[in-house]
């Protein structure tokens, strides 16, 4: 997508952002847009997080998944792109145990990596929208990623947030926690009665598939295995677990999908949830470079317009559009 073709898309998204009608929705691909060309991820080569395929291969090696061997070169012939992360994680939990899986995931997601241009853009929104009403400036950002890059970007920007994250295990299983800016963590037992004033003073980051906790490993939570997704889809009713202000923002907004592909289990689960929770369809967008015809059909069926562009280019165009509006008053 050239700059001229990209411009009207950025204008439409900026219009909706300026009215508080967009919820950015981050997938694993959002972590890749700042990686240099030809970068070969490995657990010992720090600085960036893995793609879904790289994480699947790494876990397959750790759990001795049949037919998979170690590899650390770009486009490795031994790396199997058809590996499904949920299936590999399920294999690891079945042949080993959940503790092993959680330890391996913590090794990957605990080390600090620099936020990408996507995360920095989200953290800049309160400033870019500073002439808008408070409830517009204080965005809801939703992510299915476990890492802390969104939180890190907001911290680097000096912007406090409310963090709400899902618990996939333990006594609070199937519910959400609320981490306040000072670090205190509160269980959300009755979301419809949870009277916290979300969006009044700061943005909200909603991590619907769990998170790595930098301070306590026991609070790590990951929706990642096939059983996790089946349980999540069958048992987690968003209307009963997400606080009403967050759910209302989710339901009444256009979604901006950043970093998703058709291979993502979590995407299919998310879209199923959206269809259940919305009374009327709402037009949304997905930034995706050179989609296949089946991808175009899939997104179209779900009322999502594809913006055919490298993710970093689209974010750059959107920032330029919002900055231009500030200069022009």
Secondary structure, 3 states (H helix, E strand, C coil): CCHHHHHHHHHHHHHHHHCCCEEEEECHHHHCCCCCCCCCCECCECCCCCCHHHHHHHHHHHCCCCCCCCCCCCCCCCCCCCCCHHHHHHHHHHHCCHHHHHHHHHHHHCCCCCCCHHHHHHHHHHHHCCCCCHHHHCCEEEECCCCCHHHHHHHHCCCCEEEEEEECCCCCCCEEEEECCCCCEEEECCHHHCCCCCCCCCEEEEECCEECCCCCHHHCEECCCHHHHHHHHHHCCHHHHCCHHHHHHHHCCEEEEECCCCCCHHHHHHHHHHHHHCCCCCCEEEECCCCCHHHHHHHHHCCEEEECCCHHHHHHHHHHHHHHHHHCC
